[in-house]
Amino acid sequence: MPSRIPDGGQRGWIVPIGGAEDKESRRRILSRFVQLCGGRDADIVVIPTASRKPDTGSRYEALFDQLDAGRATSIDFAVREDGQRDDYLRRIEDASGVFFTGGNQLRISTILGGTPAAKLIRSRNAHGMHVAGTSAGASVLSEHMIAFGKEGSSPRAGSVRLAPGLGLTNRFIIDQHFRQRDRLGRLVAALAYNPFAIGIGLDEDTAAFINPDNVLEVEGSGAVTVVDADGLEFSSMAEVSLSQPVCLLGLRVHILVQGATFNLHTRKASAGTLASDRAKG
């Protein structure tokens, strides 16, 4: 469960990224995360546990250094015992931001899930530390996580498998590389299993910057697809076999681009800066 926000306090930002974020030119998403964490005073912990590439952590250390973050160090939780190491826990306790890299989200959940490190990250986020993740690192941020699934635009009962994530929030389910890998069907199928949550599909080089008031703002070159099942009128999920398509009535879908917003509490979308730019024109 998400950690309780203290009375009078503010939760830190949650920043899921759709993967393949720009690392070479403007680096808009990573730069904004650094500024959010304090700019030259930022103290960022990189967690490359999802990746099997040995240089993933050091690559992000170098990227954050190039963006003038005050400090960025990598902690690779390789086995579950690492999740209770005092030196790792102290490092997270001191950080202003945590960044999960891409790879395989099940590596994060199976290695970190239920450990003191996972509990500390939840608690620190509830007390104001910012947490971001890209690709697999985005999927694992919420309580309900897409573990794996099949591509395609139509939801089918067997097209998605869910697993517990880190549980920073229970308000949404994330899918990433969304348009590039044709993942609408599996995100909608995930919502058919759990209509309480809001589906957030993140294109590559696109992030959802979710502030302490649960307002999502889009950053990046692609789009965020928001699927809202709050008004779901009918679902055939309980009646179909695993290979059959699911009938769902009453879904709402929003396509949001740079500057557009979505309030996860009121479930209202806004064109945001796009609307103000049109008014000026």
TORVEX-134055 format. One record per residue (C-alpha): residue number from 1; residue in three letters; x, y, z. Coordinates in steps of 0.25 Angstrom, whole numbers, plus 5000, padded with zeros to 4 digits. Layout:
<nodes>
NUM|ala|X|Y|Z $
...
</nodes>
This chain:
<nodes>
1|met|5000|5000|5000 $
2|pro|5005|5014|4998 $
3|ser|5011|5021|5010 $
4|arg|5003|5031|5018 $
5|ile|5006|5045|5015 $
6|pro|5009|5053|5028 $
7|asp|4999|5063|5032 $
8|gly|5003|5076|5026 $
9|gly|5013|5070|5017 $
10|gln|5014|5067|5002 $
11|arg|5017|5055|4994 $
12|gly|5028|5056|4985 $
13|trp|5026|5056|4970 $
14|ile|5025|5042|4962 $
15|val|5030|5043|4948 $
16|pro|5028|5030|4939 $
17|ile|5035|5031|4926 $
18|gly|5031|5023|4914 $
19|gly|5046|5019|4911 $
20|ala|5056|5023|4900 $
21|glu|5056|5037|4906 $
22|asp|5065|5047|4899 $
23|lys|5079|5046|4904 $
24|glu|5087|5053|4893 $
25|ser|5081|5067|4890 $
26|arg|5071|5075|4898 $
27|arg|5069|5064|4909 $
28|arg|5056|5071|4913 $
29|ile|5051|5060|4922 $
30|leu|5064|5057|4929 $
31|ser|5067|5071|4931 $
32|arg|5053|5074|4937 $
33|phe|5055|5063|4947 $
34|val|5069|5068|4951 $
35|gln|5063|5082|4953 $
36|leu|5051|5076|4961 $
37|cys|5061|5069|4970 $
38|gly|5069|5082|4973 $
39|gly|5078|5085|4961 $
40|arg|5092|5087|4966 $
41|asp|5087|5083|4979 $
42|ala|5081|5070|4974 $
43|asp|5085|5057|4980 $
44|ile|5080|5046|4971 $
45|val|5081|5031|4974 $
46|val|5080|5023|4961 $
47|ile|5075|5008|4962 $
48|pro|5078|5000|4950 $
49|thr|5073|4987|4956 $
50|ala|5064|4984|4944 $
51|ser|5075|4984|4934 $
52|arg|5085|4973|4931 $
53|lys|5095|4983|4925 $
54|pro|5107|4985|4934 $
55|asp|5108|5000|4930 $
56|thr|5094|5004|4931 $
57|gly|5096|5011|4945 $
58|ser|5109|5018|4941 $
59|arg|5102|5023|4928 $
60|tyr|5091|5030|4936 $
61|glu|5101|5035|4946 $
62|ala|5109|5042|4934 $
63|leu|5096|5047|4928 $
64|phe|5091|5054|4942 $
65|asp|5106|5059|4943 $
66|gln|5105|5066|4930 $
67|leu|5092|5072|4934 $
68|asp|5099|5078|4946 $
69|ala|5092|5070|4957 $
70|gly|5100|5072|4970 $
71|arg|5101|5057|4972 $
72|ala|5097|5044|4965 $
73|thr|5101|5031|4969 $
74|ser|5097|5017|4965 $
75|ile|5092|5006|4974 $
76|asp|5090|4992|4968 $
77|phe|5081|4983|4976 $
78|ala|5086|4970|4971 $
79|val|5080|4961|4981 $
80|arg|5069|4962|4992 $
81|glu|5079|4963|5003 $
82|asp|5084|4976|4997 $
83|gly|5070|4982|5000 $
84|gln|5074|4983|5015 $
85|arg|5088|4988|5014 $
86|asp|5090|4999|5023 $
87|asp|5099|5007|5014 $
88|tyr|5089|5006|5002 $
89|leu|5078|5010|5012 $
90|arg|5086|5022|5017 $
91|arg|5088|5026|5002 $
92|ile|5073|5026|4999 $
93|glu|5070|5034|5012 $
94|asp|5079|5045|5008 $
95|ala|5074|5046|4993 $
96|ser|5065|5057|4988 $
97|gly|5062|5047|4976 $
98|val|5062|5033|4972 $
99|phe|5062|5028|4957 $
100|phe|5059|5014|4953 $
101|thr|5065|5010|4939 $
102|gly|5059|5001|4929 $
103|gly|5060|4986|4927 $
104|asn|5051|4976|4932 $
105|gln|5041|4981|4943 $
106|leu|5040|4967|4949 $
107|arg|5055|4968|4953 $
108|ile|5051|4980|4961 $
109|ser|5039|4975|4968 $
110|thr|5045|4961|4971 $
111|ile|5058|4967|4976 $
112|leu|5053|4979|4984 $
113|gly|5038|4976|4987 $
114|gly|5035|4975|5002 $
115|thr|5050|4979|5006 $
116|pro|5053|4990|5015 $
117|ala|5059|4998|5003 $
118|ala|5045|4997|4996 $
119|lys|5038|5002|5008 $
120|leu|5048|5013|5010 $
121|ile|5046|5018|4996 $
122|arg|5031|5018|4998 $
123|ser|5032|5025|5011 $
124|arg|5042|5036|5006 $
125|asn|5033|5039|4994 $
126|ala|5021|5041|5003 $
127|his|5031|5051|5011 $
128|gly|5035|5058|4998 $
129|met|5046|5051|4991 $
130|his|5043|5050|4976 $
131|val|5043|5037|4969 $
132|ala|5044|5034|4954 $
133|gly|5046|5022|4945 $
134|thr|5047|5019|4930 $
135|ser|5041|5008|4923 $
136|ala|5041|4996|4933 $
137|gly|5045|5006|4943 $
138|ala|5032|5013|4940 $
139|ser|5023|5001|4941 $
140|val|5028|4997|4955 $
141|leu|5024|5010|4961 $
142|ser|5010|5007|4964 $
143|glu|5003|4997|4973 $
144|his|4997|4989|4961 $
145|met|5008|4986|4950 $
146|ile|5007|4980|4936 $
147|ala|5017|4969|4937 $
148|phe|5016|4965|4922 $
149|gly|5006|4963|4911 $
150|lys|5003|4963|4897 $
151|glu|5003|4974|4887 $
152|gly|4990|4978|4879 $
153|ser|4980|4989|4880 $
154|ser|4968|4980|4884 $
155|pro|4967|4975|4899 $
156|arg|4967|4960|4901 $
157|ala|4966|4953|4914 $
158|gly|4979|4946|4913 $
159|ser|4987|4958|4907 $
160|val|4992|4963|4920 $
161|arg|4998|4958|4933 $
162|leu|4998|4967|4946 $
163|ala|5007|4967|4958 $
164|pro|5010|4975|4970 $
165|gly|5018|4988|4968 $
166|leu|5026|4996|4978 $
167|gly|5013|5003|4982 $
168|leu|5016|5018|4982 $
169|thr|5002|5020|4978 $
170|asn|4989|5012|4974 $
171|arg|4983|5022|4965 $
172|phe|4988|5017|4952 $
173|ile|4994|5006|4944 $
174|ile|5006|5009|4934 $
175|asp|5009|5004|4921 $
176|gln|5021|5008|4913 $
177|his|5027|5009|4899 $
178|phe|5012|5010|4897 $
179|arg|5010|5014|4882 $
180|gln|5023|5008|4877 $
181|arg|5019|4994|4882 $
182|asp|5004|4995|4880 $
183|arg|5000|4993|4895 $
184|leu|4986|4999|4895 $
185|gly|4979|4985|4896 $
186|arg|4987|4980|4908 $
187|leu|4986|4993|4916 $
188|val|4971|4993|4914 $
189|ala|4970|4978|4918 $
190|ala|4978|4982|4931 $
191|leu|4967|4992|4934 $
192|ala|4956|4982|4931 $
193|tyr|4962|4974|4943 $
194|asn|4963|4986|4952 $
195|pro|4954|4998|4947 $
196|phe|4958|5006|4959 $
197|ala|4971|5010|4954 $
198|ile|4974|5020|4942 $
199|gly|4982|5014|4930 $
200|ile|4994|5023|4926 $
201|gly|5000|5019|4913 $
202|leu|5014|5026|4911 $
203|asp|5020|5027|4897 $
204|glu|5035|5027|4896 $
205|asp|5042|5040|4900 $
206|thr|5030|5044|4907 $
207|ala|5027|5046|4922 $
208|ala|5016|5048|4932 $
209|phe|5020|5058|4943 $
210|ile|5011|5055|4954 $
211|asn|5011|5066|4965 $
212|pro|5007|5065|4979 $
213|asp|4993|5069|4976 $
214|asn|4992|5057|4966 $
215|val|4991|5066|4954 $
216|leu|4999|5059|4942 $
217|glu|5006|5068|4932 $
218|val|5012|5063|4919 $
219|glu|5026|5065|4916 $
220|gly|5033|5060|4903 $
221|ser|5032|5058|4888 $
222|gly|5021|5048|4888 $
223|ala|5007|5046|4895 $
224|val|5001|5040|4907 $
225|thr|4988|5032|4905 $
226|val|4979|5033|4918 $
227|val|4969|5022|4919 $
228|asp|4958|5024|4929 $
229|ala|4949|5013|4933 $
230|asp|4942|5020|4944 $
231|gly|4929|5021|4936 $
232|leu|4930|5006|4931 $
233|glu|4916|5001|4928 $
234|phe|4918|4987|4924 $
235|ser|4930|4977|4924 $
236|ser|4930|4963|4918 $
237|met|4944|4960|4925 $
238|ala|4938|4950|4935 $
239|glu|4931|4942|4923 $
240|val|4941|4941|4912 $
241|ser|4952|4931|4910 $
242|leu|4967|4935|4910 $
243|ser|4968|4936|4895 $
244|gln|4955|4944|4893 $
245|pro|4953|4959|4892 $
246|val|4947|4966|4903 $
247|cys|4934|4975|4902 $
248|leu|4935|4988|4910 $
249|leu|4925|4999|4909 $
250|gly|4927|5013|4915 $
251|leu|4942|5015|4914 $
252|arg|4947|5029|4913 $
253|val|4960|5032|4905 $
254|his|4969|5044|4905 $
255|ile|4981|5047|4896 $
256|leu|4990|5057|4903 $
257|val|5003|5064|4898 $
258|gln|5013|5073|4903 $
259|gly|5007|5083|4913 $
260|ala|4994|5076|4914 $
261|thr|4989|5071|4928 $
262|phe|4980|5061|4934 $
263|asn|4975|5062|4949 $
264|leu|4976|5047|4955 $
265|his|4966|5051|4966 $
266|thr|4955|5058|4958 $
267|arg|4958|5050|4945 $
268|lys|4958|5063|4937 $
269|ala|4967|5066|4925 $
270|ser|4972|5079|4920 $
271|ala|4979|5084|4908 $
272|gly|4988|5092|4918 $
273|thr|4998|5101|4911 $
274|leu|4992|5097|4897 $
275|ala|4979|5104|4900 $
276|ser|4986|5117|4905 $
277|asp|4995|5117|4893 $
278|arg|4983|5116|4884 $
279|ala|4976|5128|4892 $
280|lys|4989|5136|4890 $
281|gly|4989|5133|4875 $
</nodes>
